[in-house]
């Protein structure tokens, strides 16, 4: 009778044989999940595996890009079987083991040229350091469907480029040289469906008009966004974001212009200064848009129900999400609101449909007044995110004494206070998150006020440190409002 241990070995060997018995195209799919170094290592498994990697259509170099190893892998591949996908990925310069060479980019270009066959469907290049010139063959691959480039250098998109099968384009961490024409990329990619770009510097003017495009995303870390013309019947998402400095009082440069025509648009995110001019048409009523305002002036323009000074029309779009990333925006806005404190009939805002509001507030100063004013006008708010700060960003000077007499001395958000008598109702508000809660009086009064104004409120998430005053105030809230789920997230835990 066969021993159990020997039987297990025999069954294990049989299982291994069944894997080895798979046809080459299935073994290639297995190797596609492995970096090249591990894929080549499978040649040591058995005679069956010895040459499988040489015919694999997918090659990915992701660690220690030794020129000798990469050259060897590409040289030993079967030239009769072209690549389907090719990846060169290195997270940092330390991962690139380079032989001494007067031109560090030279081996990369030679490897790319070897991979750039007419059958190539996916090309991924994520390389550190300066890499300015791609081989022209990259821009003339008839079967290429996915092109991902993360190259901290300059990219010159040729006017004669033509990628008829390209469906996804991702350009990251690079400087795009001004193309020969604004629509050079659009003209060269007629089948493009997803277009994402992230730039390190100012962006050139772009005309986005790919007939099949569904998603367009643009990010920039420095410099202004150039003019944008976006037109397409199938576009469902447009996202434009510009990095800002939270401590800076200066307004980042605005885009020169925006032309937007997308009848199928479902989501619009504009998290950067409003463009100096805009033309918007053919947008559906169901559009859900997010808007970030970077100056008090832009917020005041919304309050006045007028177009901002530059004449753009973005504020009049249907805005579901509003983000105010600076504390001083709402404070200066509050000062302007305070000057109208004696008006009997304040104006209603255009954005009655706003569902999400996100801002930073100093509750002991004018910020609390501006926040209350926003809540009063955004009666259909469903979610609210507030970050607390411990000091003001502006000098109240003349206004503070009068503000204290007319607002804080009347209890502000406290029970029976100023805003309890102003019929502030948030019947649709269901979720609130408060960050950097310190347990101070005015912050607590605000949290204690919300359940009285928001009768449908179901959850409050509080992010704070573990100080005793914070724990005490959170426990008071839980006892006062047992029907509301109040979660406490402590920093560093």
N, C-alpha and C positions, 0 to 999 in steps of 0.2 A: 504494500500500500504506500502511495506517495506521501512523503512527509509534508506537513502544512507549510513550513517555511519555503521548501522547494517549489510547492504548488503556487504559492504567492509570487515567487520570482518568475515562474513560467507565465503566469497570467499577466504580470507587469510587463514582461518582455513582449507578450502577444499584443498588449495594448499599444506599446511603443511601435510595434510593427504595423499596427493598423494605421497609426498616424503617418508613418513613413510610406504606407501604401497609397496615401491620397495622391491624386494627380497633381502635377506641378502647379497648375493655376491656383489650387487651394492652398498649397504650401506657400505660394507667393503672397497670398492674402495674409497668412500668419506672419511672414517676414515683414510685411508692410507696417506692422505695429512696432518693429524693433529699429533702433538706430543701427547704422551701418556696421559699427564695430561688433555688435551682438549678432547681427545677421550673418556676417562673415564667419563668426565663431561657430555657427551651426554646422559648418563644413567638417568639424571634428566629431560630430555625433556618430556618423556612420558613412559607409560608402555611398548610400542613397542620397545623403545630404551634401556630399562633397561639392557638387557643382550647382546646387539649386539656387544659391544666392547670385550666381553669375548671370542667371536669366531672369531674375526678379525685376519687375517693371518699376518698382518704387524704391528709391534710395534716399536715406535721410542721414545726414551728418550732423549730430547734435552735441557732441562732446569732443574736446581736444582735437581740433582740426589740424592735425599734423599733415603738412603738404605731401610727405612721402606716403602716408597711409591713404589719403584721398586719391593721389595719383595712381597708387597700386590698385585700389578698388575699381576705379574707372577704367584702368587699362585692362584688367582681367575680366570685365563684363563682356558678355557675348555681343559684339557689335551688330549682329543681325537682329537683335531684339531691342528696339528703342525704349527709352524710359517713358513711363507714364507720369510719374511725379518725381521731383527732385527738390531736396531741402538742404540748405546750409544755415545752421542756427548756432550762434554763440552769444551767450548773455553778456559777456564782458571780454575785454582784450586779453585778460589773463587766461581765458579758455582757448585762445588761438595760439597754437605752438607753431611759430613760423620760422622757416630757415632764413638765414641772412639773404636779403634781396633788396636791391635799390628801389624797387617798386613793390610795396607790400600787397597791393591789390592785384598784381599780375597773376598769381596762381588762382585767385578767385575767378578772374575773367576766363582763364583757360578752362576751369572746371565748368563754369556756366556754359561756355561754348560747346563743350562735349555733351552737356545735357540738353542743349537747345535743339532738339530734333523736331521735325514737323508733327510727330505724334505726341509730344509732351502736352499733358493736360493740366498739370499743377506745378507751379514754381514758387518756392518759399525761400526768401533770402533775408535773414536777420543777422546782420553783421555789425560789430563794433568798429569804432574808428572812422576815419574819413574814407569814403568810397564814392568817388564822384562820377565815374563813367561806366555805365552798363554797356555790354556789347550790343550793337544795333540789332542783332538777331533776336534779342529778347522781345522786341516790339514787332516782330513779324512771325509769330508762331500761330499757324492756322487752327490748331486744335486746343490751344490753351484756354482753360475754363476758369482757373483761379490763379491770380497773381498777387502775392504778398511780399512787399518790400519794406524792410525796416533798415534803413541805411543812413547813419548820421553824416550825410554829405549832401551834395547837390544832385538833383535829378533833372535831366533835360529830356522832356518828352518830345520826341521827334514829330514834326508836322506830318511826315509820311508814314507814321506808325499805323498798323492795321492788325487788330486782334479780333477777327470776326466771330470767334466762339466764346470770348471772355464773358463770364457771368458775374464774377466777384473780383473787385479790385480793392486792395488795402495798401495804402501808402502811409508809412509812419516814420516819425523822428527824422524827417529830411527837410531840405529846402528845395521847393519846386521852382526851378528857373522859369521865367516867363515864357510860356509856350508861344509858338509862332502865331497862333490865333487863340482866342478865348475858348473856342469850342474844339480844340485839338484832341483832347481826351474823348469827348463825346463822339466826335466823328470817327475815331479809330476803334470804338468799342460799341458797335450797334446792338449787341446782344446783352449788354451789361444790365444786371438786375440789382446788385448791391455795390455801392461805391462809398468807401470809408477813407478819410484822409486825416492825418495828424501832423501838423507842421511845427517846426521849431522857430520859425520867423514869420514875417508878414507873408500873406498869401496873395498870389496874383488874382486878377479878375478871371472869373470862371463862368462859362456858359454850360449849364447842365441840361442836356436835352436828349439823352438816350431814350429811345422809344419804349423800351421794356423795363426801364429803371423803376424799382420799387422802394429802395432805401438809399438816402443820401445823408452822410454824417461828416461833419467837418469840425476839427479841433485845431486850435492854435495856442501855443504856449508863450509866444512873444510877438509883438507887432500887431498891427491891425489886420482885420479880415478884408480882403479886397472885395470889389463889387461881385454880386452873385445874381445870376439869372438862372432860375430853376423852372423848367417847363416839362411836363409829362403827364399823360392821362393815367398812367399806372402807378405813379408815385404815391405811396401811402405813409411814408415817414420822412421828415426832414428834421435834422438835429444840427444846430450850430452852437458851438461853445468856445468861449475865449477865456483863457486863464486870467484871473484877477488877483490882486494882492489885497487881502482883507484889511490890512492896516493902512492902506493908501487912501488919501482923500481925493486923489486926482482921477479924473474920468478917463478910462482907457479909450484909445482911438476907436471911432465907430466905423463900421463898414461904409464904403462909399455909396452903395445903393443895394437894394434888393428888388428883384422882379420875380414874382412867384405866381405861377399858374399851374394848379394841380387839382383838377376836379375830384380825384379819388383820394386826396390827402386825408389821413386819419389822425396823425400825430405831428404836431409842430413844436419843437423845442428851440427857443431862442435865448440862450444864456450868455449874452454879451451885449455891449451897448447897442441901442436901437440904431438902425442905419440912418444916414443923413437924408435919404429919400427912399421911398418904397412904392412899388406898384403891385397890388395884390388883387387877383381876380380868379374867378372859376373855382372857388373853394366851397366845399359842401357844408351844410348846416351842422352836420354831425362831427365836425372837426374838433378834436381835443388838443388844445395847445398849452404849452408851458412858457412862461415869460419870466426872465430875471431882469430886474431893474437895478442899475448900478449907481444912480444918482437920485437925490431928493427931487430934482427938477422933473425927472421922468415920472415919479410918483405923483407929484403935484399936477402934472399935465393930465394924468388919469383922473384925479379928483375933480379937475375943472371940466371934465368931459370934452376936452379939446385935443386936437392934434398937437404934439410937441413942436417946438420952435422949428425943427428941421422939416416938418411937414410929413413925417412918415405915418403910415396907417396901421402899423402893427398893434398899437394899443387898442384899436377898435375891433380887433379880431376876437373871436370867442376864446377867452382865456379861462382854463380850468385850474391851472396851477400857477401861483405867483410866488416868486422867491426874491427875498430882499437880503442879500448876503452881508451887508454892512450895518453895524449898529447905528452909525451916524445918519444913515438914510432915513430911518423911521424917526430919529430924534429931530432932525431938521424939519421933516415933514410935520411932526407934532407941533413944533413951534408955529408953523404956518397955520395949522388947524386951530391952535390956541388963540390966535389973533381973531378968529371968527367965533369965539366961545359964546358970544351973546346973540348970535343969529338964531332966530326962532325956527326956521325951516331950512336946515342944511340940505344941499343937493344930494340926490341919489346917484350912485355910480353906474357906469355902463355895465360893469362886470358882475351882474347879479347872479350869474351862473357859476361863480368861482367855487371850486370844491376843495382845493388844497391851498393853504397859506403857510409859508415858511419864512421865518425872520429871526433877527437877533435883537434883544430888548434889554434896556437898563430900567428896571421897574421903579426905582426910587426917583426917577426924573421924568422928563417929557416923553420918554419912550412909551410909558404906560398909557398916556393919553392918546398917542398915535395908534397903539395897538387896539385900544378900546374903540376908536373911531373906525378902524378897518373892520373890526368884528361887527359893529353896528350896521355897516353897509354891506358886508358879505354874509347875508342871512342864510344862504344856502350852503355854507361851508360844511364839509363832511370830515375833514382831517385838518389838524393844526399841529405845527412843529415850531416850538419856541426855544431858543438858546438864550440863557441868562448870562449877563455880564455884570461885573461888580462895580464898574465905574463908567461915567459918561464919556462920550467921545467928543462932546462940544462944550463950549463955555456958555452957560446960561445967562450970565451977567444980569442984564436989566430984567429979564423975564421971570427969574426964578421966584422972587418974593410973591409976585402976583399969582403965579402958577400955584404956589403953596396955599395961598388964601382961597383960591377959587376951586381947586381940585383936591389936593392932598388933605387939606383940613376937613373936607367933606367926606372923608372915608375912602375915596377912590374906589377900588374894587371891593373894599370891606363890606360886610353885611350891613345893609341899610345905607350904604355909602352912595357916592356920586352916580355910579353907573347902575345901581339898583333902581334909581329913580328915572332912568332914561330908556326903559323898555327895551333893553338889549336882549334879543331873542336869537338863539342858535338851535332851532329845533331839529336840524338835520346833522348837527355835529355828533359824531359817534366815537372818534378816537383822537386823543391828544398826547403828544410827547413833549416833555420839558427836559432840556439838557442843562447840565451844570447848575442844578438847583442848590442853593446855599442855605435854604431854610429861613431867609430873611422875611420880615413882616410883609412887604409888598408882593414878593413872589408867592408867599403862602396865601395872601388875600386873593390873588389872581386864581390860584388853583381851587380855593374854596368858593370862589364866585362862579366858576365855569359850570358846575352841576346845577346851579340855580338858573342859569341862562340856557343851558343845553339839557333839556329834559330827556333827550335820547342818548346821552353820553353813556358809553358802556366800558371804556377802557382809558386809563391814564397811565402812561409810562414815564417814570421819573428817573433820570440819570444824574447821579450825584456821587460825592465822596461819602465816607462812612462816619462823618462827624455826628455827635450825639444829637445836635439840634435838628439835623436832617432826619434821622430816624424817628425822633419825637414828632416832628411835623407830619411825616408820612403816616405814622400810626394814628394821629388825630384825624387825618383825612379818611382813613379806612373806617374809623369808628363813626364819623359823621355821615359817610356815604357808603354803607355796606352793599348797596346794589351795584356799585361800580367796581370793576376789577382794577386795582391800583398796583402796578408792578414797580419795584425798585431795583434799578441796576446800579451797582456800586462800581466806581472806577477801579480798574486794576484787578477785578475779580471775575 
